[in-house]
């Protein structure tokens, strides 16, 4: 049997692929562990400077496999399970969700946990948990409200109905929509561009964006200025200035 989740690294771009197409790439506890393993490998590797997440078949990810939820002995055990969305938020490297099809429930939460989201024009996105009697637990309400505003977030969370890629783009949930056959190529273009930038600066930008959600404006600006000073002190920043003066491409070394 093929692995339900795979990791590959090529040209400084890591690609995590959900590979359970017969189940719409629904996540199992075993896949959550594989996700954590993949994130740890990516964080430890200088060969991976940007990350793409995508799925095989007609789904990005349909969220947790419902048939596995009865495996948890108690609600408290369920509450403290290894969370695949938490794994994504533990990534140090910039991430791109290449949403090739259905992104439902936890699948949508994983896409929202990425820094950049692009989708095939056939993609559908939904927070359908309410139809089964519960709500999402991977950050869906906060992440949606930040992305598309409280009214649109409420529409998705309270109805559970899917929205099209076109609507998601209009609402600001996506950065781009492209033809299905061009999706991975476009995601790779974006990831390759990010991977060519100074890696410490790219990782710092990710942390800064995450922190800015939780800070008042003046505190966020002060924090950004501190992070700028940290980046300015790196060898890569010196290399960037030298390359600019010498009219050549910089050679960033993650130092």
C-alpha positions in Angstrom: 0.0 0.0 0.0 1.2 3.5 -0.7 1.8 5.9 2.2 -1.2 8.0 3.1 1.0 11.1 3.4 4.2 11.7 1.6 7.0 14.3 1.8 9.4 15.2 -0.9 12.1 17.9 -1.1 13.4 19.2 -4.4 15.1 22.5 -5.3 14.6 23.8 -1.7 10.8 23.2 -1.9 9.2 20.6 0.3 5.9 19.1 -0.8 3.5 17.4 1.6 0.9 15.4 -0.3 -2.2 13.8 1.2 -2.4 10.5 -0.5 -5.6 8.7 0.4 -7.8 9.6 -2.6 -10.3 6.8 -2.1 -11.3 8.6 1.2 -10.9 12.1 -0.1 -7.6 12.3 1.8 -9.5 12.3 5.1 -7.0 12.4 8.0 -6.5 9.5 10.4 -4.5 9.6 13.7 -1.7 7.8 11.8 -1.7 10.6 9.2 -1.6 13.2 12.0 1.6 11.5 13.3 3.1 11.5 9.8 2.2 15.2 9.5 4.1 15.9 12.7 7.1 13.9 11.5 7.1 15.7 8.2 7.0 19.1 9.9 9.9 18.2 12.2 11.9 17.0 9.2 11.2 20.2 7.3 12.0 22.5 10.2 15.4 20.7 10.7 16.4 20.8 7.0 18.1 23.7 5.4 17.2 22.0 2.1 13.6 22.9 2.6 13.0 26.7 2.5 9.3 26.7 1.4 6.5 24.2 1.7 3.6 23.2 -0.5 0.6 21.2 0.7 -1.6 19.4 -1.7 -3.7 16.3 -2.2 -4.1 13.5 -4.7 -7.4 12.8 -6.5 -10.4 15.1 -6.3 -9.8 16.4 -2.8 -7.2 18.5 -1.0 -8.4 17.0 2.3 -11.9 16.2 3.7 -10.8 16.7 7.3 -10.8 14.0 9.9 -12.0 10.5 8.9 -15.4 10.3 10.7 -15.1 6.5 11.0 -12.0 7.0 13.2 -13.6 9.3 15.7 -15.2 6.5 17.8 -11.7 5.2 18.5 -11.2 7.8 21.2 -12.2 6.4 24.6 -13.5 9.7 26.0 -14.1 13.3 24.8 -11.1 14.3 26.8 -8.9 11.8 24.9 -10.3 13.3 21.7 -9.5 16.8 23.0 -5.9 15.9 23.6 -5.2 14.0 20.4 -2.2 15.0 18.2 -3.7 17.7 16.1 -2.6 18.0 12.4 -3.5 21.7 12.2 -1.2 22.3 15.2 1.6 20.6 13.3 1.2 23.0 10.4 1.2 26.0 12.7 4.5 24.6 14.1 6.1 25.0 10.7 9.0 27.4 10.6 9.1 27.7 6.8 6.6 29.6 4.7 3.8 27.4 3.4 1.4 27.3 0.4 -1.8 25.4 0.3 -2.4 24.2 -3.3 -6.1 23.3 -3.0 -6.8 20.9 -5.8 -10.3 19.9 -4.8 -12.5 19.6 -1.7 -11.2 21.3 1.4 -13.6 20.4 4.1 -13.6 20.7 7.9 -10.0 20.0 9.1 -8.9 20.2 5.5 -10.0 23.8 5.3 -8.4 24.4 8.7 -5.1 23.1 7.3 -5.4 25.4 4.3 -6.1 28.3 6.6 -3.1 27.4 8.7 -0.9 27.9 5.6 0.5 31.4 4.8 -0.7 31.5 1.2 -3.7 29.7 -0.4 -4.3 29.1 -4.1 -6.9 26.8 -5.5 -8.1 25.0 -8.6 -11.1 26.6 -10.2 -13.0 23.4 -9.4 -12.2 23.5 -5.6 -15.0 23.6 -3.0 -14.4 24.8 0.6 -16.6 24.2 3.6 -16.8 23.9 7.4 -19.5 21.2 7.5 -19.1 20.0 11.1 -22.3 21.6 12.2 -24.2 19.2 9.9 -22.9 16.3 12.1 -23.5 18.0 15.4 -20.3 19.7 16.4 -18.0 22.5 15.3 -14.4 22.5 14.1 -11.6 22.5 16.6 -8.5 23.3 14.6 -9.0 27.1 14.7 -11.7 27.4 12.1 -13.7 30.2 13.6 -10.7 32.5 14.4 -8.9 31.7 11.1 -12.0 32.3 9.0 -12.9 35.5 10.8 -9.4 36.9 10.2 -9.5 35.8 6.5 -13.0 36.7 5.4 -14.6 38.7 8.2 -17.1 37.6 10.8 -20.2 37.6 8.6 -18.8 35.4 5.9 -17.2 33.2 8.6 -20.6 32.8 10.3 -22.2 31.9 6.9 -19.7 29.1 6.5 -19.5 27.8 10.1 -23.3 28.1 10.8 -24.6 26.6 7.5 -21.8 24.2 6.8 -22.5 24.7 3.1 -19.6 24.8 0.6 -18.4 27.8 -1.3 -16.8 27.8 -4.7 -13.2 28.8 -5.4 -14.6 31.9 -7.1 -16.5 33.0 -4.0 -13.5 32.1 -1.7 -11.3 34.4 -3.9 -13.8 37.2 -3.8 -14.0 36.9 0.0 -10.2 37.0 0.4 -9.9 33.4 1.5 -7.7 32.6 -1.5 -4.9 34.6 -3.2 -5.4 33.0 -6.6 -7.6 30.6 -8.6 -6.1 28.7 -11.5 -7.0 25.9 -13.8 -6.6 22.5 -12.2 -3.9 21.3 -14.5 -1.8 24.5 -13.7 -2.3 24.5 -10.0 0.9 22.6 -8.9 3.0 24.4 -11.4 1.8 27.8 -10.0 2.3 26.7 -6.4 5.8 25.6 -7.3 6.5 29.0 -8.9 5.5 30.8 -5.8 7.4 28.4 -3.5 10.5 28.6 -5.6 10.4 32.4 -5.5 10.1 32.3 -1.7 12.9 29.7 -1.4 15.2 32.0 -3.3 14.8 34.8 -0.7 16.8 35.1 2.5 15.5 32.2 4.6 15.9 33.8 8.0 14.0 36.8 6.7 11.3 34.5 5.2 10.9 32.6 8.5 10.9 35.8 10.5 8.2 37.2 8.2 6.0 34.2 8.9 6.4 34.6 12.7 5.8 38.3 12.4 2.5 37.8 10.5 1.3 35.2 13.0 2.2 37.5 15.9 0.5 40.5 14.4 -2.9 38.8 14.7 -2.6 38.9 18.5 -1.1 42.4 19.1 -2.4 45.9 19.2 -1.0 48.1 16.3 1.7 49.9 18.3 3.0 46.7 19.9 2.9 44.9 16.5 5.0 47.7 14.9 7.5 47.6 17.8 7.8 43.8 17.5 8.3 44.1 13.8 11.1 46.6 14.3 12.8 44.2 16.7 12.6 41.4 14.2 13.9 43.7 11.5 17.0 44.4 13.6 17.5 40.6 14.1 17.4 40.1 10.4 19.7 43.1 9.7 22.4 41.5 11.9 22.6 38.3 9.9 25.2 37.3 7.3 22.4 37.0 4.7 21.5 40.6 5.2 25.1 41.6 4.6 25.2 39.4 1.5 22.0 41.0 0.3 23.5 44.5 0.6 26.8 43.4 -1.1 24.9 41.7 -3.9 22.9 44.9 -4.5 26.0 47.0 -4.6 27.7 44.6 -7.0 24.7 44.1 -9.2 24.6 40.3 -8.8 22.2 37.7 -7.4 22.6 37.1 -3.7 23.8 33.7 -2.3 21.8 33.3 0.9 23.1 30.7 3.3 20.7 30.8 6.2 23.2 32.5 8.5 
